[in-house]
Amino acid sequence: MSTNLTNNSPSKCDTGTTRRRFIGKTANAAVATAAVSTFSGVHAWAGRASDTIRLGVVGCGGMMKGHIKGLVQRQENVSFDWLCDVDPRQMDSASALIGGFQPAAPKRTLRYEDVAHDSNVDAVIIATPHHWHAPIAIGMMQSGKDVYVEKPISHVYQEGQLIIEAARKYGRIVQQGSQMRSSPVTAKAARLLSEGIIGEVKVARAWTAEMRSVKRPVPDSEPPAGVNYDLWLGPAPKRPFNRHRFHFSWRWFRDYGNGEIGDDGIHDLDMACWGLNVDTMPRQITARGGRMQLHGHASEYPDNMNVTYEYPDGRLLIYENYPFTGYGLHGFDNGNVFYGTEGYMIFSRRGAFSVFLGNKNKRGPTEGKEIRGERGYGEHMRDFLDAVRTRQTTRASADVAHRSSALVHLGEIAYRTKGQLDFDPQAELFVDNDKANDMLKKDYRGPYGIPTVS
């Protein structure tokens, strides 16, 4: 992680500045003609001896280690060309996972620009803290790379809009790490819902119901040896190092993460959007939250939250999270219920669903033991790799990802302002609320900023 590829303002991003554009070679001529840049093309698959995808990985923490391990175990047709992280120890452990998977060890760097400027790299997996997702993803797309970005795709609402714009302008493939979209459990549930087994779905519910414990604040200290902490902060405000504001627990702070709703919650919000089959933003958001249990916890976020999203056609999406529910809800720590006119479906990204029909809750189909527990990790990455080769859209494309990730931001803004806000889905702005609209974007610390798409 490092400074951006082109000049950027440290203020709220301005989408009007001209940028370098990439000329890409893809299987889709209509897409290719829209992709213009000074970087050389990387998708000339016909000229290669194989269709091996050359990867850069940015952010080598726990989530990325899972991706690397899966790619190696499945013997996917990829090569790891670059490891990028501000902490050399993270790259050491990632490199150990790659082991003898390929003849040469991947190159290493602290700066994501080194990956972006390598014209041999086809695609990049991004698993950094949230505040780096959009700057790196847009920079990579401008350099002609396809991107797999961990959820949520954006740290603030406007970044999702910019990622959509960049994907279209530069002709790039985008996949958000919403892995349950690719599970065979989801595919079976989708068939049943499309056949109308529970009638018309009117309400979708999503929850995060897990045990959480208090972590007390700790004093500031020096960064670990070898860590470039200024690069880790990047576009976030300058602050002294604090171990709570670093690996893993960075998600407790608004400068880098999005709290519970944007951590585990985004998975379940995404599946609620899927089950409700929405293709627009909500028109009204109502939110409340507070501290009911984790008193003295170091996090800036509430330990419980309830958000209701009303869509233009009157359908509802309801989100809730609690820190004391080790038993989960309906037997699942993370899950959904889809309420239809003829019945309802309990669904969980843990790899299960159950259907209940009619006034007497007659039991209907389930996922079945042959696919129970399938969470879509391998299938979702393969969906991305296939799209890199074929130029077909992914299951969690930029548009899909923005509709889900936006709910994180809209809920947080409603919670921090009036509690209930009206939103214009066409203009993508709150109605008559300048304070709330200002929170759809953010300031970026120079010289990092965010690449401008124009």
C-alpha angles and dihedrals in degrees: 000000000000146000119331128270094244138023114294136179116240088220127083107311120271115206095199103083121103115245138193109268134208128237103213131192108219139154090250112072094193090056093043094056089057094053112085128164145132091250119095122253120267105184102076091129095162091064095054130091089226141008094246110153114224110218138200117197119204119193111026101202130119099302093048091049088057091052093048093047091051094048091050096045093048090046091229116191095254138110125214104228099167141024115196127186138131089230113067090201090064090054090049093057092043091051090051090056091053090051112146095350089113136019097246128043115243119261116253134221143160091214122075089204089072088062092043093052094051103098091196092068113096103182141008132213112211120200104157129128110293097258089067098046100090100036092053095040093051092044091052093048090051086054092054099259128134114229138218105194125189117237133307094041090205138039092207131019097256092057090065090055090050093050090052090049093048093048091053096042097047097034095239135158116238128190124179115211094251092134099177089069086075101042119118085228089062091046092054092046090049092055091052094047092048089051088056098244092156096027121235112352108232103166133029122194126198129186147179108201111170141129115269128181135208117264111191122222116266129205122263116265143169119294117255114274113277096017117127096214095179089059090047089055091044109151092003120099117281112261137158115265116272122175091225088058093056138058114013100340093064084093089074091070130072094221090069112010145028105237126240094321090056096041113047093353096065090064091057094040088053093053090046088056088048094050093045089046094220121176099181141051121268121264097216133027125194119186141173133170144150147146113302099153118356097075112174093017114152094231121109090214131084116261091226132032139177121192129177121196119196116200126212092259092052098256117138136222115194125195128188138168132188132184099209104054107103087158093060123211120291084358097303132100090208122027155112142240120208111202114205135178092256102034144318140263125218107208132179133187085223082084108267145097139180131196126214120191138201132346093312096051093242110195115251134181125324132198091268127233094267092071101021112136095020106143101178102242097133094036092051094052090046089051088057095046091048090051091051088057100039101031090229119141121268128235092249100036123168093272094048092045093050093052090055099038090047089066089062091054097041092050093048092049093049090049092051096045129030102338091238124051135175116225131197106221093197097049091034090222136114115255115253096339116112094176092056093045090052088058091059086079136028145207119266123212114239140273088025106055123142127286114260118235114209 
